[in-house]
Structures are given as structure tokens and as C-alpha cells.
Amino acid sequence: KHLQTVITKLLCMDLDFVQLRSEEYSKNSRIPTSTFGTPLEHASRRDIKINTLFYNIHMGLAEDPIGRGLEDLKCGIIQTPLETHLTLKDDSLCLIC
């Protein structure tokens, strides 16, 4: 409702479509203030680097705006795209997973 996300199923796979955005959280709310963003801004808000990967349907290629998502995926490493304390400060729910 608040995050402008479309979820659909295609060939037995769940696909999420989201507008590239930049977000800012206030101290008293889990609902961020969103504005249109760049691929790098959008990727930087993800919880882990492998979640920063985009698939370009026009080029048929994976895009890695952070520059480490593909490498982390290949190596089986889980890291945050920003300094860990910044990621967890903005989205502490990712600790629950």
C-alpha cells in the first residue's frame, strides 16, 4: 500500500516490481518517506548486497549497481551494502529474518 510494489506470478516464480526510490525513515514510523531514486540509491537501501542485483529485461543481463552483489552471490557471502550499523538503523526488521 505505502511502498508502491506490484507482485505477480510468472512461470511459477513470484516477481516483485518496484519503482526505483530513495527512502528516509522518521524516528517514530516504520513507513518511509519515498521519492524517485536512481538505481544506486535504490540498491543502497537493500538489506544485503545480493538483494541489490537488478535484472535488465531489455539487455537480458544482471546489473550490480553496488559492485559487489554478484561477487557475494558467487562466494556465498552475506554483507550489507552500506556500513552494517546504518542498514540496521534504518531497517531493524531485517534482523528478524
C-alpha positions, 0 to 999 in steps of 0.5 A, spaced: 500 500 500 505 505 502 511 502 498 508 502 491 510 494 489 506 490 484 507 482 485 505 477 480 506 470 478 510 468 472 512 461 470 511 459 477 516 464 480 513 470 484 516 477 481 516 483 485 516 490 481 518 496 484 519 503 482 526 505 483 526 510 490 530 513 495 527 512 502 528 516 509 525 513 515 522 518 521 524 516 528 517 514 530 514 510 523 516 504 520 513 507 513 518 511 509 518 517 506 519 515 498 521 519 492 524 517 485 531 514 486 536 512 481 538 505 481 544 506 486 540 509 491 535 504 490 540 498 491 543 502 497 537 501 501 537 493 500 538 489 506 544 485 503 548 486 497 545 480 493 538 483 494 541 489 490 542 485 483 537 488 478 535 484 472 535 488 465 529 485 461 531 489 455 539 487 455 537 480 458 543 481 463 544 482 471 546 489 473 550 490 480 549 497 481 553 496 488 559 492 485 559 487 489 552 483 489 554 478 484 561 477 487 557 475 494 552 471 490 558 467 487 562 466 494 556 465 498 557 471 502 552 475 506 554 483 507 550 489 507 551 494 502 552 500 506 556 500 513 552 494 517 550 499 523 546 504 518 542 498 514 540 496 521 538 503 523 534 504 518 531 497 517 531 493 524 526 488 521 531 485 517 534 482 523 528 478 524 529 474 518 
